Amino acid sequence: MKELETLLERRWVLKSEDRELYYKIRDSIGEIRKFATEKMGCQVIENALLVKMEKIPALPEVCMGIRDFTSQEEYAFLCILLMFLEDRDAQEQFILSQLTEYIAANMPGEGVDWTLYTSRRRLVKVLRYAAAEGIIRVTDGSDDAFMDQETGEVLYENTGASRYFMRNFSRDIMEYSRPEDFQESDWFAMDEDRGIARRHRVYKRLLFSVGMYRGEGADEDFEYLKYYGRRLADDLEQNFQCQLHIHRGSAFFMQGEDCRIGETFPGNTGMSDILLLCCGEIRKKVESGAWEPRKDDMIAVQIVEFEQLLRQVKTEYGQGFIKGYREMPEGEFIRQVEDEMERWMLIRRNVREQTVLICPAAGKMEGHYPADFMDGQKKGETGQ
């Protein structure tokens, strides 16, 4: 069902931005809501402004942050922006200085200094993100003026969508005392013995994450796959163009060519090519017996040993990389590759123990260059 895929792919569909798609989804809202609530436990919001599926993950992952944001301050700015818009009607306009004054008055800690370029740049990043998501619109002016000087002004319009950006909680979050409380809040009022919560978790882990690994999350989730895996696969394959792969210690929702839910791996990027080459070298280590998977299909290696493999990839295949990665300093190359591998749940880093846990997803696919390219590389290295 393409309309269901659309709501899984996007944060929401705003009527003001795509009326045709908005009404197309509303026409299918009954089937969408049935699947979303029964299978995933996700609320579907439908009103005159937008249609949205609340996609709350069963487990938090590195890949689930806002990729445009690089600091905690930016997340704080976004939260205060939502507070600021809460008291304003849809289509109501405001100028940037009103917002900066509000942020300065409500920012926790030591406040914020708008004379600092770093603070202005971070706020502009948040505002551009909010505009891209349809939370606000630029009516007049450019945020470049504010980037250059704190007195720069921009006229914005509140779309009204900000009230639906944050999730709704079933309990007062002021009662929460630890991060895990936010995860558990979805299941507080649910009868675990009926298996409903377990079914919701499994569907969410398959649809919202790169993969599902044994040992992460509730132990009984993999028992669900053991007993209901075939039924679950039929259900997913009936609604999406996909395949469900279930292994001893992992499970993956593999999208077909006509199915696009979120960002997919591998993508058409130079970094995706590098990660596939890394996966190929990992496979060689396993096949040679140098690295041995555990019973859960995970492979634990020392960080030093893993980073040596990444150096080997750059040395052996570097001439095939795009210029940016080919000329990148070795330390920066290793950092970026490790960050991206962790984002795609190919590895887990444990800085305290100085180890890397290689996940089963790293064995699902691999890449290599054509034989003629590699032969040319070897001739160049030997001076022939």
C-alpha positions as a LaTeX table, in Angstrom:
\begin{tabular}{lrrr}
\hline
Residue & $x$ (\AA) & $y$ (\AA) & $z$ (\AA) \\
\hline
Met1 & 0.00 & 0.00 & 0.00 \\
Lys2 & 1.78 & 3.13 & $-1.25$ \\
Glu3 & $-0.13$ & 5.48 & 1.05 \\
Leu4 & 1.06 & 3.48 & 4.08 \\
Glu5 & 4.63 & 3.62 & 2.73 \\
Thr6 & 4.31 & 7.40 & 2.36 \\
Leu7 & 3.38 & 7.87 & 6.02 \\
Leu8 & 6.23 & 5.58 & 7.08 \\
Glu9 & 8.63 & 7.51 & 4.83 \\
Arg10 & 7.62 & 11.05 & 5.82 \\
Arg11 & 7.13 & 12.84 & 9.10 \\
Trp12 & 3.69 & 13.95 & 7.88 \\
Val13 & 1.78 & 15.07 & 4.79 \\
Leu14 & 0.65 & 18.68 & 4.98 \\
Lys15 & $-2.50$ & 19.64 & 3.11 \\
Ser16 & $-1.05$ & 23.04 & 2.24 \\
Glu17 & 1.97 & 21.48 & 0.52 \\
Asp18 & 0.43 & 18.51 & $-1.33$ \\
Arg19 & $-3.36$ & 18.54 & $-1.46$ \\
Glu20 & $-3.63$ & 15.64 & $-3.90$ \\
Leu21 & $-1.50$ & 13.32 & $-1.79$ \\
Tyr22 & $-3.20$ & 14.52 & 1.40 \\
Tyr23 & $-6.66$ & 13.53 & 0.08 \\
Lys24 & $-5.35$ & 10.30 & $-1.43$ \\
Ile25 & $-4.05$ & 9.23 & 1.99 \\
Arg26 & $-7.28$ & 10.26 & 3.71 \\
Asp27 & $-9.22$ & 8.05 & 1.29 \\
Ser28 & $-7.16$ & 5.07 & 2.52 \\
Ile29 & $-7.03$ & 6.12 & 6.15 \\
Gly30 & $-9.14$ & 3.18 & 7.38 \\
Glu31 & $-6.71$ & 0.51 & 6.12 \\
Ile32 & $-3.72$ & 2.58 & 7.20 \\
Arg33 & $-5.03$ & 3.08 & 10.72 \\
Lys34 & $-5.88$ & $-0.63$ & 11.03 \\
Phe35 & $-2.32$ & $-1.71$ & 10.18 \\
Ala36 & $-0.68$ & 1.07 & 12.20 \\
Thr37 & $-2.63$ & 0.45 & 15.40 \\
Glu38 & $-2.94$ & $-3.35$ & 15.31 \\
Lys39 & 0.55 & $-4.21$ & 14.12 \\
Met40 & 2.74 & $-1.37$ & 15.39 \\
Gly41 & 0.70 & 0.39 & 18.06 \\
Cys42 & 1.18 & 3.68 & 16.22 \\
Gln43 & $-1.37$ & 6.47 & 16.44 \\
Val44 & $-2.53$ & 8.05 & 13.16 \\
Ile45 & $-3.37$ & 11.75 & 13.36 \\
Glu46 & $-5.79$ & 13.07 & 10.74 \\
Asn47 & $-7.19$ & 16.59 & 10.64 \\
Ala48 & $-7.77$ & 19.54 & 8.31 \\
Leu49 & $-4.07$ & 20.47 & 8.47 \\
Leu50 & $-2.18$ & 17.19 & 8.01 \\
Val51 & $-2.05$ & 13.41 & 8.18 \\
Lys52 & 0.66 & 11.87 & 10.33 \\
Met53 & 1.65 & 8.49 & 11.74 \\
Glu54 & 3.35 & 8.69 & 15.14 \\
Lys55 & 6.47 & 6.58 & 14.61 \\
Ile56 & 7.90 & 5.88 & 18.07 \\
Pro57 & 10.77 & 3.36 & 17.92 \\
Ala58 & 10.88 & 0.35 & 20.23 \\
Leu59 & 14.59 & 0.98 & 20.84 \\
Pro60 & 16.56 & 4.23 & 20.36 \\
Glu61 & 19.33 & 3.99 & 17.74 \\
Val62 & 22.22 & 6.21 & 16.68 \\
Cys63 & 20.56 & 6.73 & 13.28 \\
Met64 & 17.42 & 8.24 & 14.81 \\
Gly65 & 18.71 & 11.69 & 15.70 \\
Ile66 & 18.31 & 14.78 & 13.53 \\
Arg67 & 21.30 & 14.47 & 11.21 \\
Asp68 & 21.48 & 18.23 & 10.61 \\
Phe69 & 22.09 & 18.84 & 14.33 \\
Thr70 & 25.54 & 18.50 & 15.83 \\
Ser71 & 25.07 & 19.94 & 19.33 \\
Gln72 & 22.73 & 19.71 & 22.31 \\
Glu73 & 22.10 & 23.45 & 22.01 \\
Glu74 & 20.40 & 22.93 & 18.65 \\
Tyr75 & 17.96 & 20.44 & 20.16 \\
Ala76 & 17.28 & 22.93 & 22.97 \\
Phe77 & 16.60 & 25.68 & 20.40 \\
Leu78 & 14.14 & 23.41 & 18.59 \\
Cys79 & 12.24 & 22.62 & 21.80 \\
Ile80 & 12.01 & 26.31 & 22.72 \\
Leu81 & 10.89 & 27.15 & 19.17 \\
Leu82 & 8.03 & 24.66 & 19.59 \\
Met83 & 7.15 & 26.30 & 22.92 \\
Phe84 & 7.19 & 29.70 & 21.22 \\
Leu85 & 4.85 & 28.53 & 18.44 \\
Glu86 & 2.49 & 26.82 & 20.88 \\
Asp87 & 0.94 & 30.18 & 21.84 \\
Arg88 & 0.52 & 31.35 & 18.23 \\
Asp89 & $-2.27$ & 30.62 & 15.80 \\
Ala90 & $-1.77$ & 29.03 & 12.39 \\
Gln91 & $-0.75$ & 31.62 & 9.76 \\
Glu92 & 0.27 & 34.05 & 12.49 \\
Gln93 & 3.48 & 35.90 & 11.64 \\
Phe94 & 6.44 & 36.78 & 13.84 \\
Ile95 & 9.87 & 38.33 & 13.41 \\
Leu96 & 13.12 & 36.67 & 14.33 \\
Ser97 & 13.96 & 39.09 & 17.13 \\
Gln98 & 10.77 & 38.02 & 18.95 \\
Leu99 & 12.01 & 34.45 & 18.86 \\
Thr100 & 15.57 & 35.26 & 19.93 \\
Glu101 & 14.27 & 37.23 & 22.92 \\
Tyr102 & 12.03 & 34.31 & 23.87 \\
Ile103 & 14.89 & 31.82 & 23.59 \\
Ala104 & 17.21 & 34.04 & 25.65 \\
Ala105 & 14.56 & 34.22 & 28.39 \\
Asn106 & 13.82 & 30.46 & 28.42 \\
Met107 & 17.16 & 28.86 & 27.65 \\
Pro108 & 18.27 & 26.70 & 30.59 \\
Gly109 & 21.72 & 27.02 & 32.11 \\
Glu110 & 23.72 & 30.14 & 31.36 \\
Gly111 & 21.36 & 31.36 & 28.63 \\
Val112 & 22.50 & 32.28 & 25.14 \\
Asp113 & 24.67 & 35.07 & 23.71 \\
Trp114 & 23.50 & 36.13 & 20.23 \\
Thr115 & 26.65 & 38.16 & 19.64 \\
Leu116 & 28.45 & 34.83 & 19.22 \\
Tyr117 & 28.50 & 33.59 & 15.64 \\
Thr118 & 28.28 & 29.95 & 16.81 \\
Ser119 & 24.96 & 30.58 & 18.59 \\
Arg120 & 23.49 & 32.41 & 15.59 \\
Arg121 & 24.65 & 29.70 & 13.19 \\
Arg122 & 23.06 & 26.99 & 15.36 \\
Leu123 & 19.74 & 28.82 & 15.54 \\
Val124 & 19.74 & 29.35 & 11.77 \\
Lys125 & 20.33 & 25.61 & 11.32 \\
Val126 & 17.29 & 24.91 & 13.52 \\
Leu127 & 15.12 & 27.43 & 11.68 \\
Arg128 & 16.07 & 25.99 & 8.29 \\
Tyr129 & 15.23 & 22.51 & 9.56 \\
Ala130 & 11.86 & 23.75 & 10.86 \\
Ala131 & 11.12 & 25.40 & 7.50 \\
Ala132 & 12.08 & 22.23 & 5.60 \\
Glu133 & 9.72 & 20.19 & 7.83 \\
Gly134 & 6.86 & 22.64 & 7.22 \\
Ile135 & 6.70 & 23.94 & 10.79 \\
Ile136 & 7.36 & 27.56 & 9.74 \\
Arg137 & 7.59 & 29.49 & 6.46 \\
Val138 & 9.87 & 32.36 & 5.53 \\
Thr139 & 7.65 & 35.29 & 4.52 \\
Asp140 & 10.25 & 38.00 & 4.02 \\
Gly141 & 13.98 & 38.43 & 4.44 \\
Ser142 & 16.90 & 36.01 & 4.66 \\
Asp143 & 18.47 & 34.32 & 7.67 \\
Asp144 & 21.88 & 35.12 & 6.17 \\
Ala145 & 21.44 & 38.63 & 7.58 \\
Phe146 & 21.10 & 37.19 & 11.10 \\
Met147 & 24.03 & 34.88 & 10.49 \\
Asp148 & 26.17 & 37.94 & 9.74 \\
Gln149 & 24.89 & 40.09 & 12.59 \\
Glu150 & 22.58 & 39.57 & 15.57 \\
Thr151 & 20.34 & 42.50 & 14.52 \\
Gly152 & 19.38 & 40.83 & 11.22 \\
Glu153 & 15.62 & 40.32 & 10.85 \\
Val154 & 13.46 & 37.74 & 9.09 \\
Leu155 & 9.66 & 37.53 & 8.92 \\
Tyr156 & 8.25 & 34.04 & 9.52 \\
Glu157 & 4.80 & 32.46 & 9.48 \\
Asn158 & 3.59 & 29.72 & 11.81 \\
Thr159 & 1.97 & 26.93 & 9.78 \\
Gly160 & 0.27 & 25.37 & 12.80 \\
Ala161 & 2.03 & 22.01 & 12.30 \\
Ser162 & 4.32 & 22.54 & 15.29 \\
Arg163 & 1.62 & 21.26 & 17.66 \\
Tyr164 & 1.91 & 17.83 & 16.06 \\
Phe165 & 5.70 & 17.63 & 15.92 \\
Met166 & 6.27 & 16.18 & 19.39 \\
Arg167 & 4.77 & 12.86 & 20.43 \\
Asn168 & 1.89 & 12.52 & 22.86 \\
Phe169 & 2.70 & 10.73 & 26.11 \\
Ser170 & 0.24 & 8.55 & 27.99 \\
Arg171 & 1.60 & 9.78 & 31.33 \\
Asp172 & 2.94 & 13.00 & 32.80 \\
Ile173 & 6.63 & 12.98 & 31.84 \\
Met174 & 7.46 & 14.99 & 34.96 \\
Glu175 & 7.08 & 11.65 & 36.78 \\
Tyr176 & 9.92 & 10.11 & 34.73 \\
Ser177 & 13.31 & 9.86 & 36.40 \\
Arg178 & 15.39 & 7.90 & 33.83 \\
Pro179 & 15.61 & 7.67 & 30.02 \\
Glu180 & 14.15 & 4.15 & 30.00 \\
Asp181 & 10.85 & 5.54 & 31.31 \\
Phe182 & 10.22 & 7.15 & 27.91 \\
Gln183 & 10.63 & 3.78 & 26.18 \\
Glu184 & 8.42 & 1.95 & 28.64 \\
Ser185 & 5.63 & 4.55 & 28.58 \\
Asp186 & 4.08 & 2.94 & 25.49 \\
Trp187 & 3.52 & $-0.32$ & 27.34 \\
Phe188 & 2.36 & 0.88 & 30.80 \\
Ala189 & $-1.34$ & 0.34 & 30.14 \\
Met190 & $-0.95$ & $-2.82$ & 28.02 \\
Asp191 & $-1.41$ & $-6.42$ & 29.06 \\
Glu192 & 1.98 & $-8.02$ & 28.32 \\
Asp193 & 0.55 & $-11.53$ & 28.61 \\
Arg194 & $-1.63$ & $-11.00$ & 25.55 \\
Gly195 & 1.46 & $-10.44$ & 23.45 \\
Ile196 & 0.20 & $-7.16$ & 22.02 \\
Ala197 & 3.15 & $-5.14$ & 23.29 \\
Arg198 & 5.56 & $-7.78$ & 22.02 \\
Arg199 & 3.98 & $-7.73$ & 18.55 \\
His200 & 4.19 & $-3.94$ & 18.42 \\
Arg201 & 7.87 & $-4.00$ & 19.42 \\
Val202 & 8.79 & $-6.59$ & 16.78 \\
Tyr203 & 7.04 & $-4.74$ & 13.94 \\
Lys204 & 8.61 & $-1.45$ & 15.03 \\
Arg205 & 12.08 & $-2.92$ & 15.29 \\
Leu206 & 11.81 & $-4.37$ & 11.79 \\
Leu207 & 10.28 & $-1.30$ & 10.15 \\
Phe208 & 12.00 & 1.53 & 12.04 \\
Ser209 & 15.52 & 0.11 & 12.44 \\
Val210 & 18.17 & $-1.24$ & 10.10 \\
Gly211 & 17.95 & $-4.66$ & 11.72 \\
Met212 & 16.75 & $-6.58$ & 14.74 \\
Tyr213 & 19.40 & $-8.31$ & 16.84 \\
Arg214 & 19.05 & $-10.97$ & 19.50 \\
Gly215 & 20.26 & $-9.68$ & 22.85 \\
Glu216 & 19.10 & $-6.12$ & 22.21 \\
Gly217 & 15.73 & $-5.24$ & 23.65 \\
Ala218 & 13.33 & $-7.74$ & 25.20 \\
Asp219 & 14.43 & $-11.40$ & 25.00 \\
Glu220 & 10.93 & $-12.57$ & 24.12 \\
Asp221 & 10.92 & $-10.54$ & 20.89 \\
Phe222 & 12.97 & $-13.21$ & 19.12 \\
Glu223 & 10.68 & $-15.88$ & 20.52 \\
Tyr224 & 7.87 & $-14.10$ & 18.69 \\
Leu225 & 9.81 & $-14.49$ & 15.43 \\
Lys226 & 10.37 & $-18.16$ & 16.20 \\
Tyr227 & 6.65 & $-18.90$ & 16.52 \\
Tyr228 & 5.05 & $-16.26$ & 14.27 \\
Gly229 & 7.82 & $-15.42$ & 11.81 \\
Arg230 & 6.10 & $-16.96$ & 8.77 \\
Arg231 & 2.84 & $-15.18$ & 9.51 \\
Leu232 & 4.67 & $-11.89$ & 10.10 \\
Ala233 & 6.60 & $-12.28$ & 6.83 \\
Asp234 & 3.38 & $-12.93$ & 4.88 \\
Asp235 & 1.79 & $-9.87$ & 6.46 \\
Leu236 & 4.71 & $-7.57$ & 5.62 \\
Glu237 & 5.15 & $-8.93$ & 2.11 \\
Gln238 & 1.42 & $-8.47$ & 1.46 \\
Asn239 & 1.58 & $-4.78$ & 2.42 \\
Phe240 & 5.04 & $-3.91$ & 1.08 \\
Gln241 & 7.28 & $-4.96$ & $-1.78$ \\
Cys242 & 9.82 & $-6.59$ & 0.50 \\
Gln243 & 11.28 & $-9.77$ & 1.98 \\
Leu244 & 11.76 & $-10.66$ & 5.63 \\
His245 & 15.04 & $-12.42$ & 6.39 \\
Ile246 & 15.16 & $-14.19$ & 9.77 \\
His247 & 18.47 & $-15.64$ & 10.99 \\
Arg248 & 19.71 & $-17.23$ & 14.19 \\
Gly249 & 20.63 & $-13.94$ & 15.84 \\
Ser250 & 19.13 & $-11.26$ & 13.61 \\
Ala251 & 16.22 & $-10.33$ & 11.36 \\
Phe252 & 16.01 & $-7.82$ & 8.51 \\
Phe253 & 13.27 & $-6.09$ & 6.53 \\
Met254 & 14.72 & $-6.13$ & 2.99 \\
Gln255 & 13.04 & $-3.58$ & 0.72 \\
Gly256 & 12.44 & $-4.31$ & $-2.95$ \\
Glu257 & 13.04 & $-1.89$ & $-5.80$ \\
Asp258 & 9.50 & $-0.46$ & $-5.60$ \\
Cys259 & 9.52 & $-0.04$ & $-1.82$ \\
Arg260 & 11.10 & 3.04 & $-0.28$ \\
Ile261 & 10.62 & 3.54 & 3.45 \\
Gly262 & 13.15 & 5.96 & 4.85 \\
Glu263 & 16.81 & 6.03 & 3.89 \\
Thr264 & 18.10 & 2.76 & 2.48 \\
Phe265 & 21.49 & 1.06 & 2.43 \\
Pro266 & 23.43 & 0.89 & 0.24 \\
Gly267 & 22.79 & 4.29 & $-1.26$ \\
Asn268 & 24.28 & 5.93 & $-4.31$ \\
Thr269 & 27.13 & 7.54 & $-2.38$ \\
Gly270 & 30.89 & 7.18 & $-2.12$ \\
Met271 & 30.57 & 6.28 & 1.56 \\
Ser272 & 28.16 & 3.43 & 0.77 \\
Asp273 & 30.77 & 2.02 & $-1.62$ \\
Ile274 & 33.41 & 2.18 & 1.12 \\
Leu275 & 31.16 & 0.44 & 3.65 \\
Leu276 & 30.44 & $-2.36$ & 1.19 \\
Leu277 & 34.19 & $-2.82$ & 0.66 \\
Cys278 & 34.66 & $-2.93$ & 4.44 \\
Cys279 & 31.94 & $-5.58$ & 4.72 \\
Gly280 & 33.75 & $-7.58$ & 2.06 \\
Glu281 & 36.98 & $-7.50$ & 4.06 \\
Ile282 & 35.11 & $-8.49$ & 7.23 \\
Arg283 & 33.67 & $-11.48$ & 5.37 \\
Lys284 & 37.19 & $-12.51$ & 4.31 \\
Lys285 & 38.31 & $-12.40$ & 7.96 \\
Val286 & 35.44 & $-14.69$ & 8.96 \\
Glu287 & 35.94 & $-17.10$ & 6.08 \\
Ser288 & 39.65 & $-17.40$ & 6.86 \\
Gly289 & 38.91 & $-18.09$ & 10.53 \\
Ala290 & 40.75 & $-14.96$ & 11.74 \\
Trp291 & 37.50 & $-13.60$ & 13.21 \\
Glu292 & 34.95 & $-15.98$ & 14.67 \\
Pro293 & 31.27 & $-15.10$ & 15.21 \\
Arg294 & 29.70 & $-15.76$ & 18.60 \\
Lys295 & 26.51 & $-17.75$ & 19.07 \\
Asp296 & 24.47 & $-14.58$ & 18.48 \\
Asp297 & 26.37 & $-13.99$ & 15.18 \\
Met298 & 28.17 & $-10.95$ & 16.62 \\
Ile299 & 31.96 & $-10.61$ & 16.24 \\
Ala300 & 33.97 & $-8.87$ & 18.96 \\
Val301 & 37.38 & $-7.43$ & 17.99 \\
Gln302 & 39.75 & $-4.87$ & 19.46 \\
Ile303 & 39.39 & $-1.33$ & 18.11 \\
Val304 & 43.05 & $-1.33$ & 17.08 \\
Glu305 & 42.54 & $-4.47$ & 14.99 \\
Phe306 & 39.34 & $-3.15$ & 13.43 \\
Glu307 & 40.91 & 0.17 & 12.51 \\
Gln308 & 43.77 & $-1.70$ & 10.88 \\
Leu309 & 41.18 & $-3.31$ & 8.60 \\
Leu310 & 39.87 & 0.15 & 7.66 \\
Arg311 & 43.41 & 1.31 & 6.86 \\
Gln312 & 43.80 & $-1.76$ & 4.68 \\
Val313 & 40.61 & $-0.87$ & 2.79 \\
Lys314 & 41.85 & 2.67 & 2.13 \\
Thr315 & 45.28 & 1.44 & 1.02 \\
Glu316 & 43.99 & $-1.33$ & $-1.21$ \\
Tyr317 & 40.95 & 0.35 & $-2.76$ \\
Gly318 & 41.63 & 4.06 & $-2.22$ \\
Gln319 & 42.32 & 4.87 & $-5.87$ \\
Gly320 & 38.70 & 4.01 & $-6.62$ \\
Phe321 & 37.30 & 6.41 & $-4.01$ \\
Ile322 & 35.93 & 9.82 & $-4.88$ \\
Lys323 & 38.47 & 12.61 & $-4.40$ \\
Gly324 & 37.27 & 13.68 & $-0.95$ \\
Tyr325 & 37.80 & 10.25 & 0.60 \\
Arg326 & 40.87 & 9.47 & $-1.50$ \\
Glu327 & 42.75 & 12.52 & $-0.17$ \\
Met328 & 41.26 & 12.49 & 3.34 \\
Pro329 & 43.77 & 12.08 & 6.21 \\
Glu330 & 43.82 & 8.56 & 7.58 \\
Gly331 & 42.52 & 9.46 & 11.05 \\
Glu332 & 39.56 & 11.42 & 9.66 \\
Phe333 & 38.79 & 8.63 & 7.19 \\
Ile334 & 38.65 & 6.05 & 10.00 \\
Arg335 & 36.45 & 8.30 & 12.15 \\
Gln336 & 33.94 & 8.94 & 9.37 \\
Val337 & 33.76 & 5.29 & 8.32 \\
Glu338 & 33.26 & 4.12 & 11.92 \\
Asp339 & 30.56 & 6.76 & 12.49 \\
Glu340 & 28.72 & 5.70 & 9.35 \\
Met341 & 29.03 & 1.99 & 10.11 \\
Glu342 & 27.59 & 2.57 & 13.56 \\
Arg343 & 24.77 & 4.66 & 12.13 \\
Trp344 & 23.81 & 1.76 & 9.86 \\
Met345 & 24.03 & $-0.74$ & 12.76 \\
Leu346 & 26.95 & $-2.54$ & 11.11 \\
Ile347 & 29.06 & $-2.12$ & 14.25 \\
Arg348 & 28.73 & $-1.13$ & 17.91 \\
Arg349 & 31.66 & 0.68 & 19.52 \\
Asn350 & 32.58 & 0.31 & 23.18 \\
Val351 & 35.08 & 3.09 & 23.85 \\
Arg352 & 35.50 & 2.11 & 27.50 \\
Glu353 & 36.55 & $-1.45$ & 26.66 \\
Gln354 & 38.28 & $-0.42$ & 23.41 \\
Thr355 & 36.34 & $-3.00$ & 21.41 \\
Val356 & 34.16 & $-3.07$ & 18.31 \\
Leu357 & 31.18 & $-5.41$ & 18.03 \\
Ile358 & 30.56 & $-6.26$ & 14.37 \\
Cys359 & 26.85 & $-6.85$ & 13.81 \\
Pro360 & 25.24 & $-9.47$ & 11.52 \\
Ala361 & 24.13 & $-6.74$ & 9.07 \\
Ala362 & 27.78 & $-6.47$ & 8.01 \\
Gly363 & 27.50 & $-9.98$ & 6.60 \\
Lys364 & 24.32 & $-9.33$ & 4.59 \\
Met365 & 26.05 & $-7.65$ & 1.64 \\
Glu366 & 29.50 & $-6.81$ & 0.35 \\
Gly367 & 31.17 & $-4.90$ & $-2.46$ \\
His368 & 34.21 & $-5.33$ & $-4.65$ \\
Tyr369 & 35.82 & $-3.60$ & $-7.61$ \\
Pro370 & 36.00 & $-5.29$ & $-11.03$ \\
Ala371 & 38.95 & $-7.64$ & $-11.54$ \\
Asp372 & 40.46 & $-5.45$ & $-14.28$ \\
Phe373 & 40.55 & $-2.46$ & $-11.90$ \\
Met374 & 42.28 & $-4.49$ & $-9.20$ \\
Asp375 & 44.76 & $-5.91$ & $-11.74$ \\
Gly376 & 45.60 & $-2.37$ & $-12.81$ \\
Gln377 & 46.09 & $-1.39$ & $-9.17$ \\
Lys378 & 48.57 & $-4.20$ & $-8.59$ \\
Lys379 & 50.53 & $-3.37$ & $-11.75$ \\
Gly380 & 50.74 & 0.25 & $-10.65$ \\
Glu381 & 52.01 & $-0.76$ & $-7.21$ \\
Thr382 & 54.77 & $-2.97$ & $-8.68$ \\
Gly383 & 55.75 & $-0.42$ & $-11.31$ \\
Gln384 & 54.95 & $-2.70$ & $-14.24$ \\
\hline
\end{tabular}
